[in-house]
Every structure is written in structure tokens, then in C-alpha cells.
Amino acid sequence: MQTSTPVGNILEAISILDFEDQLFVAETLQKRIVELRRNKIALRIQEAEENYRLGKVRSGSVTDLMMDSTDD
């Protein structure tokens, strides 16, 4: 693997580790990714709650919402 990118360098360094250490790195990264996704979802929930509080949310059936979007 001949790359000079930071990611390539990281992957190359990981490939030198023994199997158990590589598993540890993989598990740690997976846990961090899960946490990042949770944080993104939490931020999206906060945005949605704020929009609801400010009255920026429409509700109705799909047909109602489609009709509203074509009226604009």
C-alpha cells in the first residue's frame, strides 16, 4: 500500500500492528462512529424541537403536504 495521504499513513501504521491491536483499533473506531451518529441525531432532534416550538412545522397527510408544496 503506497499512499502518502494521512489516512493512508494511518492505515499503513495499523496494518503493522498485531491482530489483537488491529481489532482493538477497529472496535474503538466503531464505538466512536456510533457516538458521532448519536450526536448528529441529538442535534437534529434539537433542531426539530426548536422548529416545532417556533411553529415552523406543518402537519397533515402526504397529500396535504404535497398540495401545500405545489401552492407555493
PyMOL Python script that loads the backbone (N, CA, C, O; Angstrom):
from pymol import cmd

cmd.read_pdbstr("""\
ATOM      1  N   MET A   1       0.853  -1.174   0.000  1.00  0.00           N
ATOM      2  CA  MET A   1       0.000   0.000   0.000  1.00  0.00           C
ATOM      3  C   MET A   1       0.898   1.236   0.000  1.00  0.00           C
ATOM      4  O   MET A   1       1.489   1.567   1.028  1.00  0.00           O
ATOM      5  N   GLN A   2       1.004   1.905  -1.115  1.00  0.00           N
ATOM      6  CA  GLN A   2       1.867   3.067  -1.265  1.00  0.00           C
ATOM      7  C   GLN A   2       1.029   4.331  -1.433  1.00  0.00           C
ATOM      8  O   GLN A   2       0.753   4.751  -2.557  1.00  0.00           O
ATOM      9  N   THR A   3       0.627   4.935  -0.322  1.00  0.00           N
ATOM     10  CA  THR A   3      -0.097   6.201  -0.385  1.00  0.00           C
ATOM     11  C   THR A   3       0.594   7.188   0.533  1.00  0.00           C
ATOM     12  O   THR A   3       1.267   6.801   1.488  1.00  0.00           O
ATOM     13  N   SER A   4       0.423   8.454   0.239  1.00  0.00           N
ATOM     14  CA  SER A   4       1.052   9.475   1.071  1.00  0.00           C
ATOM     15  C   SER A   4       0.014  10.335   1.781  1.00  0.00           C
ATOM     16  O   SER A   4       0.358  11.362   2.366  1.00  0.00           O
ATOM     17  N   THR A   5      -1.249   9.929   1.738  1.00  0.00           N
ATOM     18  CA  THR A   5      -2.285  10.689   2.418  1.00  0.00           C
ATOM     19  C   THR A   5      -2.259  10.370   3.905  1.00  0.00           C
ATOM     20  O   THR A   5      -1.786   9.304   4.299  1.00  0.00           O
ATOM     21  N   PRO A   6      -2.762  11.283   4.737  1.00  0.00           N
ATOM     22  CA  PRO A   6      -2.821  10.992   6.174  1.00  0.00           C
ATOM     23  C   PRO A   6      -3.593   9.699   6.475  1.00  0.00           C
ATOM     24  O   PRO A   6      -3.176   8.914   7.326  1.00  0.00           O
ATOM     25  N   VAL A   7      -4.699   9.480   5.788  1.00  0.00           N
ATOM     26  CA  VAL A   7      -5.475   8.259   6.010  1.00  0.00           C
ATOM     27  C   VAL A   7      -4.661   7.040   5.591  1.00  0.00           C
ATOM     28  O   VAL A   7      -4.645   6.025   6.287  1.00  0.00           O
ATOM     29  N   GLY A   8      -3.995   7.147   4.463  1.00  0.00           N
ATOM     30  CA  GLY A   8      -3.147   6.047   4.011  1.00  0.00           C
ATOM     31  C   GLY A   8      -2.047   5.746   5.011  1.00  0.00           C
ATOM     32  O   GLY A   8      -1.729   4.585   5.267  1.00  0.00           O
ATOM     33  N   ASN A   9      -1.466   6.797   5.574  1.00  0.00           N
ATOM     34  CA  ASN A   9      -0.420   6.611   6.583  1.00  0.00           C
ATOM     35  C   ASN A   9      -0.972   5.918   7.822  1.00  0.00           C
ATOM     36  O   ASN A   9      -0.326   5.041   8.394  1.00  0.00           O
ATOM     37  N   ILE A  10      -2.160   6.314   8.226  1.00  0.00           N
ATOM     38  CA  ILE A  10      -2.793   5.691   9.394  1.00  0.00           C
ATOM     39  C   ILE A  10      -3.071   4.219   9.119  1.00  0.00           C
ATOM     40  O   ILE A  10      -2.777   3.361   9.951  1.00  0.00           O
ATOM     41  N   LEU A  11      -3.638   3.929   7.948  1.00  0.00           N
ATOM     42  CA  LEU A  11      -3.940   2.538   7.605  1.00  0.00           C
ATOM     43  C   LEU A  11      -2.676   1.691   7.537  1.00  0.00           C
ATOM     44  O   LEU A  11      -2.665   0.534   7.958  1.00  0.00           O
ATOM     45  N   GLU A  12      -1.632   2.271   7.010  1.00  0.00           N
ATOM     46  CA  GLU A  12      -0.363   1.544   6.930  1.00  0.00           C
ATOM     47  C   GLU A  12       0.176   1.259   8.329  1.00  0.00           C
ATOM     48  O   GLU A  12       0.663   0.162   8.600  1.00  0.00           O
ATOM     49  N   ALA A  13       0.086   2.247   9.210  1.00  0.00           N
ATOM     50  CA  ALA A  13       0.552   2.054  10.588  1.00  0.00           C
ATOM     51  C   ALA A  13      -0.267   0.978  11.296  1.00  0.00           C
ATOM     52  O   ALA A  13       0.279   0.172  12.050  1.00  0.00           O
ATOM     53  N   ILE A  14      -1.575   0.965  11.055  1.00  0.00           N
ATOM     54  CA  ILE A  14      -2.435  -0.043  11.677  1.00  0.00           C
ATOM     55  C   ILE A  14      -2.100  -1.433  11.151  1.00  0.00           C
ATOM     56  O   ILE A  14      -2.115  -2.407  11.904  1.00  0.00           O
ATOM     57  N   SER A  15      -1.800  -1.524   9.871  1.00  0.00           N
ATOM     58  CA  SER A  15      -1.515  -2.842   9.284  1.00  0.00           C
ATOM     59  C   SER A  15      -0.264  -3.481   9.876  1.00  0.00           C
ATOM     60  O   SER A  15      -0.092  -4.698   9.797  1.00  0.00           O
ATOM     61  N   ILE A  16       0.595  -2.683  10.458  1.00  0.00           N
ATOM     62  CA  ILE A  16       1.817  -3.204  11.082  1.00  0.00           C
ATOM     63  C   ILE A  16       1.519  -3.818  12.453  1.00  0.00           C
ATOM     64  O   ILE A  16       2.270  -4.670  12.929  1.00  0.00           O
ATOM     65  N   LEU A  17       0.437  -3.393  13.078  1.00  0.00           N
ATOM     66  CA  LEU A  17       0.081  -3.894  14.406  1.00  0.00           C
ATOM     67  C   LEU A  17      -0.283  -5.372  14.355  1.00  0.00           C
ATOM     68  O   LEU A  17      -0.653  -5.903  13.308  1.00  0.00           O
ATOM     69  N   ASP A  18      -0.169  -6.026  15.515  1.00  0.00           N
ATOM     70  CA  ASP A  18      -0.609  -7.422  15.553  1.00  0.00           C
ATOM     71  C   ASP A  18      -2.138  -7.474  15.501  1.00  0.00           C
ATOM     72  O   ASP A  18      -2.814  -6.459  15.671  1.00  0.00           O
ATOM     73  N   PHE A  19      -2.658  -8.655  15.268  1.00  0.00           N
ATOM     74  CA  PHE A  19      -4.086  -8.847  15.031  1.00  0.00           C
ATOM     75  C   PHE A  19      -4.938  -8.292  16.173  1.00  0.00           C
ATOM     76  O   PHE A  19      -5.924  -7.597  15.925  1.00  0.00           O
ATOM     77  N   GLU A  20      -4.571  -8.588  17.412  1.00  0.00           N
ATOM     78  CA  GLU A  20      -5.360  -8.127  18.564  1.00  0.00           C
ATOM     79  C   GLU A  20      -5.409  -6.602  18.628  1.00  0.00           C
ATOM     80  O   GLU A  20      -6.460  -6.029  18.915  1.00  0.00           O
ATOM     81  N   ASP A  21      -4.300  -5.952  18.368  1.00  0.00           N
ATOM     82  CA  ASP A  21      -4.277  -4.491  18.378  1.00  0.00           C
ATOM     83  C   ASP A  21      -5.112  -3.917  17.232  1.00  0.00           C
ATOM     84  O   ASP A  21      -5.774  -2.893  17.398  1.00  0.00           O
ATOM     85  N   GLN A  22      -5.083  -4.572  16.078  1.00  0.00           N
ATOM     86  CA  GLN A  22      -5.920  -4.125  14.967  1.00  0.00           C
ATOM     87  C   GLN A  22      -7.397  -4.249  15.324  1.00  0.00           C
ATOM     88  O   GLN A  22      -8.193  -3.367  15.002  1.00  0.00           O
ATOM     89  N   LEU A  23      -7.763  -5.344  15.991  1.00  0.00           N
ATOM     90  CA  LEU A  23      -9.152  -5.497  16.443  1.00  0.00           C
ATOM     91  C   LEU A  23      -9.531  -4.394  17.419  1.00  0.00           C
ATOM     92  O   LEU A  23     -10.629  -3.843  17.344  1.00  0.00           O
ATOM     93  N   PHE A  24      -8.623  -4.073  18.336  1.00  0.00           N
ATOM     94  CA  PHE A  24      -8.877  -3.007  19.302  1.00  0.00           C
ATOM     95  C   PHE A  24      -9.115  -1.677  18.590  1.00  0.00           C
ATOM     96  O   PHE A  24     -10.042  -0.944  18.934  1.00  0.00           O
ATOM     97  N   VAL A  25      -8.286  -1.368  17.606  1.00  0.00           N
ATOM     98  CA  VAL A  25      -8.450  -0.130  16.836  1.00  0.00           C
ATOM     99  C   VAL A  25      -9.799  -0.126  16.121  1.00  0.00           C
ATOM    100  O   VAL A  25     -10.511   0.877  16.141  1.00  0.00           O
ATOM    101  N   ALA A  26     -10.148  -1.241  15.492  1.00  0.00           N
ATOM    102  CA  ALA A  26     -11.414  -1.332  14.761  1.00  0.00           C
ATOM    103  C   ALA A  26     -12.606  -1.153  15.696  1.00  0.00           C
ATOM    104  O   ALA A  26     -13.544  -0.424  15.371  1.00  0.00           O
ATOM    105  N   GLU A  27     -12.578  -1.811  16.849  1.00  0.00           N
ATOM    106  CA  GLU A  27     -13.676  -1.695  17.810  1.00  0.00           C
ATOM    107  C   GLU A  27     -13.781  -0.275  18.357  1.00  0.00           C
ATOM    108  O   GLU A  27     -14.880   0.256  18.519  1.00  0.00           O
ATOM    109  N   THR A  28     -12.639   0.332  18.638  1.00  0.00           N
ATOM    110  CA  THR A  28     -12.635   1.702  19.153  1.00  0.00           C
ATOM    111  C   THR A  28     -13.211   2.668  18.125  1.00  0.00           C
ATOM    112  O   THR A  28     -14.018   3.532  18.468  1.00  0.00           O
ATOM    113  N   LEU A  29     -12.802   2.525  16.873  1.00  0.00           N
ATOM    114  CA  LEU A  29     -13.335   3.388  15.815  1.00  0.00           C
ATOM    115  C   LEU A  29     -14.833   3.183  15.637  1.00  0.00           C
ATOM    116  O   LEU A  29     -15.576   4.147  15.448  1.00  0.00           O
ATOM    117  N   GLN A  30     -15.276   1.934  15.698  1.00  0.00           N
ATOM    118  CA  GLN A  30     -16.706   1.652  15.548  1.00  0.00           C
ATOM    119  C   GLN A  30     -17.504   2.323  16.661  1.00  0.00           C
ATOM    120  O   GLN A  30     -18.562   2.897  16.402  1.00  0.00           O
ATOM    121  N   LYS A  31     -17.013   2.258  17.889  1.00  0.00           N
ATOM    122  CA  LYS A  31     -17.700   2.906  19.010  1.00  0.00           C
ATOM    123  C   LYS A  31     -17.737   4.419  18.822  1.00  0.00           C
ATOM    124  O   LYS A  31     -18.747   5.055  19.120  1.00  0.00           O
ATOM    125  N   ARG A  32     -16.657   4.991  18.335  1.00  0.00           N
ATOM    126  CA  ARG A  32     -16.623   6.440  18.097  1.00  0.00           C
ATOM    127  C   ARG A  32     -17.603   6.840  17.001  1.00  0.00           C
ATOM    128  O   ARG A  32     -18.256   7.879  17.100  1.00  0.00           O
ATOM    129  N   ILE A  33     -17.707   6.028  15.965  1.00  0.00           N
ATOM    130  CA  ILE A  33     -18.648   6.313  14.880  1.00  0.00           C
ATOM    131  C   ILE A  33     -20.078   6.270  15.395  1.00  0.00           C
ATOM    132  O   ILE A  33     -20.892   7.126  15.049  1.00  0.00           O
ATOM    133  N   VAL A  34     -20.386   5.275  16.222  1.00  0.00           N
ATOM    134  CA  VAL A  34     -21.726   5.177  16.810  1.00  0.00           C
ATOM    135  C   VAL A  34     -22.018   6.431  17.632  1.00  0.00           C
ATOM    136  O   VAL A  34     -23.111   6.991  17.545  1.00  0.00           O
ATOM    137  N   GLU A  35     -21.055   6.867  18.419  1.00  0.00           N
ATOM    138  CA  GLU A  35     -21.245   8.061  19.249  1.00  0.00           C
ATOM    139  C   GLU A  35     -21.436   9.312  18.383  1.00  0.00           C
ATOM    140  O   GLU A  35     -22.280  10.153  18.692  1.00  0.00           O
ATOM    141  N   LEU A  36     -20.663   9.437  17.311  1.00  0.00           N
ATOM    142  CA  LEU A  36     -20.827  10.575  16.402  1.00  0.00           C
ATOM    143  C   LEU A  36     -22.223  10.585  15.782  1.00  0.00           C
ATOM    144  O   LEU A  36     -22.844  11.641  15.660  1.00  0.00           O
ATOM    145  N   ARG A  37     -22.712   9.411  15.392  1.00  0.00           N
ATOM    146  CA  ARG A  37     -24.064   9.327  14.821  1.00  0.00           C
ATOM    147  C   ARG A  37     -25.110   9.718  15.855  1.00  0.00           C
ATOM    148  O   ARG A  37     -26.065  10.427  15.538  1.00  0.00           O
ATOM    149  N   ARG A  38     -24.934   9.257  17.091  1.00  0.00           N
ATOM    150  CA  ARG A  38     -25.866   9.641  18.161  1.00  0.00           C
ATOM    151  C   ARG A  38     -25.884  11.152  18.338  1.00  0.00           C
ATOM    152  O   ARG A  38     -26.947  11.757  18.485  1.00  0.00           O
ATOM    153  N   ASN A  39     -24.711  11.753  18.324  1.00  0.00           N
ATOM    154  CA  ASN A  39     -24.633  13.207  18.487  1.00  0.00           C
ATOM    155  C   ASN A  39     -25.327  13.934  17.341  1.00  0.00           C
ATOM    156  O   ASN A  39     -26.016  14.929  17.565  1.00  0.00           O
ATOM    157  N   LYS A  40     -25.150  13.443  16.107  1.00  0.00           N
ATOM    158  CA  LYS A  40     -25.827  14.058  14.958  1.00  0.00           C
ATOM    159  C   LYS A  40     -27.340  13.947  15.101  1.00  0.00           C
ATOM    160  O   LYS A  40     -28.067  14.899  14.818  1.00  0.00           O
ATOM    161  N   ILE A  41     -27.811  12.783  15.540  1.00  0.00           N
ATOM    162  CA  ILE A  41     -29.247  12.589  15.730  1.00  0.00           C
ATOM    163  C   ILE A  41     -29.759  13.514  16.830  1.00  0.00           C
ATOM    164  O   ILE A  41     -30.828  14.109  16.690  1.00  0.00           O
ATOM    165  N   ALA A  42     -29.009  13.638  17.918  1.00  0.00           N
ATOM    166  CA  ALA A  42     -29.422  14.516  19.015  1.00  0.00           C
ATOM    167  C   ALA A  42     -29.516  15.966  18.550  1.00  0.00           C
ATOM    168  O   ALA A  42     -30.449  16.677  18.923  1.00  0.00           O
ATOM    169  N   LEU A  43     -28.558  16.407  17.740  1.00  0.00           N
ATOM    170  CA  LEU A  43     -28.617  17.772  17.209  1.00  0.00           C
ATOM    171  C   LEU A  43     -29.827  17.962  16.304  1.00  0.00           C
ATOM    172  O   LEU A  43     -30.487  19.000  16.347  1.00  0.00           O
ATOM    173  N   ARG A  44     -30.111  16.965  15.492  1.00  0.00           N
ATOM    174  CA  ARG A  44     -31.273  17.038  14.598  1.00  0.00           C
ATOM    175  C   ARG A  44     -32.570  17.092  15.400  1.00  0.00           C
ATOM    176  O   ARG A  44     -33.505  17.800  15.026  1.00  0.00           O
ATOM    177  N   ILE A  45     -32.627  16.347  16.496  1.00  0.00           N
ATOM    178  CA  ILE A  45     -33.801  16.387  17.369  1.00  0.00           C
ATOM    179  C   ILE A  45     -33.964  17.778  17.966  1.00  0.00           C
ATOM    180  O   ILE A  45     -35.076  18.302  18.022  1.00  0.00           O
ATOM    181  N   GLN A  46     -32.873  18.376  18.409  1.00  0.00           N
ATOM    182  CA  GLN A  46     -32.942  19.734  18.963  1.00  0.00           C
ATOM    183  C   GLN A  46     -33.451  20.720  17.921  1.00  0.00           C
ATOM    184  O   GLN A  46     -34.274  21.581  18.231  1.00  0.00           O
ATOM    185  N   GLU A  47     -32.966  20.601  16.688  1.00  0.00           N
ATOM    186  CA  GLU A  47     -33.442  21.474  15.606  1.00  0.00           C
ATOM    187  C   GLU A  47     -34.932  21.282  15.379  1.00  0.00           C
ATOM    188  O   GLU A  47     -35.676  22.252  15.239  1.00  0.00           O
ATOM    189  N   ALA A  48     -35.362  20.034  15.342  1.00  0.00           N
ATOM    190  CA  ALA A  48     -36.776  19.743  15.098  1.00  0.00           C
ATOM    191  C   ALA A  48     -37.642  20.275  16.227  1.00  0.00           C
ATOM    192  O   ALA A  48     -38.708  20.838  15.976  1.00  0.00           O
ATOM    193  N   GLU A  49     -37.198  20.105  17.465  1.00  0.00           N
ATOM    194  CA  GLU A  49     -37.959  20.624  18.604  1.00  0.00           C
ATOM    195  C   GLU A  49     -38.037  22.146  18.560  1.00  0.00           C
ATOM    196  O   GLU A  49     -39.080  22.726  18.861  1.00  0.00           O
ATOM    197  N   GLU A  50     -36.944  22.786  18.189  1.00  0.00           N
ATOM    198  CA  GLU A  50     -36.933  24.250  18.082  1.00  0.00           C
ATOM    199  C   GLU A  50     -37.877  24.707  16.976  1.00  0.00           C
ATOM    200  O   GLU A  50     -38.638  25.656  17.166  1.00  0.00           O
ATOM    201  N   ASN A  51     -37.836  24.051  15.837  1.00  0.00           N
ATOM    202  CA  ASN A  51     -38.755  24.390  14.748  1.00  0.00           C
ATOM    203  C   ASN A  51     -40.203  24.194  15.171  1.00  0.00           C
ATOM    204  O   ASN A  51     -41.064  25.003  14.824  1.00  0.00           O
ATOM    205  N   TYR A  52     -40.480  23.132  15.914  1.00  0.00           N
ATOM    206  CA  TYR A  52     -41.836  22.883  16.398  1.00  0.00           C
ATOM    207  C   TYR A  52     -42.256  23.990  17.363  1.00  0.00           C
ATOM    208  O   TYR A  52     -43.372  24.503  17.280  1.00  0.00           O
ATOM    209  N   ARG A  53     -41.351  24.355  18.281  1.00  0.00           N
ATOM    210  CA  ARG A  53     -41.638  25.404  19.263  1.00  0.00           C
ATOM    211  C   ARG A  53     -41.921  26.739  18.576  1.00  0.00           C
ATOM    212  O   ARG A  53     -42.770  27.505  19.031  1.00  0.00           O
ATOM    213  N   LEU A  54     -41.215  27.017  17.484  1.00  0.00           N
ATOM    214  CA  LEU A  54     -41.387  28.276  16.762  1.00  0.00           C
ATOM    215  C   LEU A  54     -42.535  28.230  15.760  1.00  0.00           C
ATOM    216  O   LEU A  54     -42.813  29.224  15.089  1.00  0.00           O
ATOM    217  N   GLY A  55     -43.196  27.097  15.655  1.00  0.00           N
ATOM    218  CA  GLY A  55     -44.326  26.976  14.736  1.00  0.00           C
ATOM    219  C   GLY A  55     -43.921  26.837  13.282  1.00  0.00           C
ATOM    220  O   GLY A  55     -44.706  27.158  12.389  1.00  0.00           O
ATOM    221  N   LYS A  56     -42.723  26.370  13.033  1.00  0.00           N
ATOM    222  CA  LYS A  56     -42.238  26.216  11.656  1.00  0.00           C
ATOM    223  C   LYS A  56     -42.511  24.822  11.099  1.00  0.00           C
ATOM    224  O   LYS A  56     -41.937  24.432  10.082  1.00  0.00           O
ATOM    225  N   VAL A  57     -43.381  24.075  11.763  1.00  0.00           N
ATOM    226  CA  VAL A  57     -43.639  22.695  11.370  1.00  0.00           C
ATOM    227  C   VAL A  57     -45.050  22.582  10.821  1.00  0.00           C
ATOM    228  O   VAL A  57     -45.998  23.110  11.403  1.00  0.00           O
ATOM    229  N   ARG A  58     -45.181  21.901   9.711  1.00  0.00           N
ATOM    230  CA  ARG A  58     -46.502  21.629   9.145  1.00  0.00           C
ATOM    231  C   ARG A  58     -46.837  20.172   9.411  1.00  0.00           C
ATOM    232  O   ARG A  58     -45.956  19.314   9.471  1.00  0.00           O
ATOM    233  N   SER A  59     -48.119  19.912   9.569  1.00  0.00           N
ATOM    234  CA  SER A  59     -48.528  18.520   9.725  1.00  0.00           C
ATOM    235  C   SER A  59     -49.701  18.245   8.800  1.00  0.00           C
ATOM    236  O   SER A  59     -50.383  19.167   8.353  1.00  0.00           O
ATOM    237  N   GLY A  60     -49.922  16.999   8.524  1.00  0.00           N
ATOM    238  CA  GLY A  60     -51.007  16.597   7.653  1.00  0.00           C
ATOM    239  C   GLY A  60     -50.643  15.332   6.921  1.00  0.00           C
ATOM    240  O   GLY A  60     -49.580  14.752   7.140  1.00  0.00           O
ATOM    241  N   SER A  61     -51.526  14.914   6.058  1.00  0.00           N
ATOM    242  CA  SER A  61     -51.260  13.712   5.269  1.00  0.00           C
ATOM    243  C   SER A  61     -50.245  14.045   4.179  1.00  0.00           C
ATOM    244  O   SER A  61     -49.934  15.211   3.936  1.00  0.00           O
ATOM    245  N   VAL A  62     -49.747  13.027   3.544  1.00  0.00           N
ATOM    246  CA  VAL A  62     -48.816  13.229   2.435  1.00  0.00           C
ATOM    247  C   VAL A  62     -49.487  14.068   1.353  1.00  0.00           C
ATOM    248  O   VAL A  62     -48.865  14.962   0.779  1.00  0.00           O
ATOM    249  N   THR A  63     -50.740  13.782   1.082  1.00  0.00           N
ATOM    250  CA  THR A  63     -51.481  14.534   0.060  1.00  0.00           C
ATOM    251  C   THR A  63     -51.571  16.006   0.445  1.00  0.00           C
ATOM    252  O   THR A  63     -51.350  16.879  -0.394  1.00  0.00           O
ATOM    253  N   ASP A  64     -51.896  16.289   1.716  1.00  0.00           N
ATOM    254  CA  ASP A  64     -51.976  17.677   2.186  1.00  0.00           C
ATOM    255  C   ASP A  64     -50.642  18.395   2.004  1.00  0.00           C
ATOM    256  O   ASP A  64     -50.597  19.524   1.516  1.00  0.00           O
ATOM    257  N   LEU A  65     -49.569  17.738   2.396  1.00  0.00           N
ATOM    258  CA  LEU A  65     -48.248  18.361   2.289  1.00  0.00           C
ATOM    259  C   LEU A  65     -47.843  18.572   0.837  1.00  0.00           C
ATOM    260  O   LEU A  65     -47.225  19.584   0.507  1.00  0.00           O
ATOM    261  N   MET A  66     -48.185  17.632  -0.029  1.00  0.00           N
ATOM    262  CA  MET A  66     -47.890  17.786  -1.458  1.00  0.00           C
ATOM    263  C   MET A  66     -48.684  18.952  -2.037  1.00  0.00           C
ATOM    264  O   MET A  66     -48.159  19.722  -2.842  1.00  0.00           O
ATOM    265  N   MET A  67     -49.942  19.087  -1.635  1.00  0.00           N
ATOM    266  CA  MET A  67     -50.778  20.194  -2.117  1.00  0.00           C
ATOM    267  C   MET A  67     -50.192  21.527  -1.646  1.00  0.00           C
ATOM    268  O   MET A  67     -50.142  22.488  -2.414  1.00  0.00           O
ATOM    269  N   ASP A  68     -49.747  21.588  -0.383  1.00  0.00           N
ATOM    270  CA  ASP A  68     -49.135  22.808   0.139  1.00  0.00           C
ATOM    271  C   ASP A  68     -47.875  23.167  -0.634  1.00  0.00           C
ATOM    272  O   ASP A  68     -47.629  24.343  -0.901  1.00  0.00           O
ATOM    273  N   SER A  69     -47.078  22.179  -0.995  1.00  0.00           N
ATOM    274  CA  SER A  69     -45.825  22.465  -1.689  1.00  0.00           C
ATOM    275  C   SER A  69     -46.068  22.931  -3.124  1.00  0.00           C
ATOM    276  O   SER A  69     -45.251  23.674  -3.668  1.00  0.00           O
ATOM    277  N   THR A  70     -47.163  22.514  -3.746  1.00  0.00           N
ATOM    278  CA  THR A  70     -47.450  22.961  -5.112  1.00  0.00           C
ATOM    279  C   THR A  70     -48.132  24.319  -5.128  1.00  0.00           C
ATOM    280  O   THR A  70     -48.170  24.979  -6.167  1.00  0.00           O
ATOM    281  N   ASP A  71     -48.676  24.748  -3.982  1.00  0.00           N
ATOM    282  CA  ASP A  71     -49.324  26.054  -3.896  1.00  0.00           C
ATOM    283  C   ASP A  71     -48.313  27.193  -3.821  1.00  0.00           C
ATOM    284  O   ASP A  71     -48.670  28.342  -4.078  1.00  0.00           O
ATOM    285  N   ASP A  72     -47.065  26.902  -3.475  1.00  0.00           N
ATOM    286  CA  ASP A  72     -46.039  27.954  -3.309  1.00  0.00           C
ATOM    287  C   ASP A  72     -45.592  28.528  -4.596  1.00  0.00           C
ATOM    288  O   ASP A  72     -44.739  29.416  -4.613  1.00  0.00           O
TER     289      ASP A  72
END
""", "prot")
cmd.dss("prot")
cmd.show_as("cartoon", "prot")
cmd.util.cbc("prot")
cmd.orient("prot")
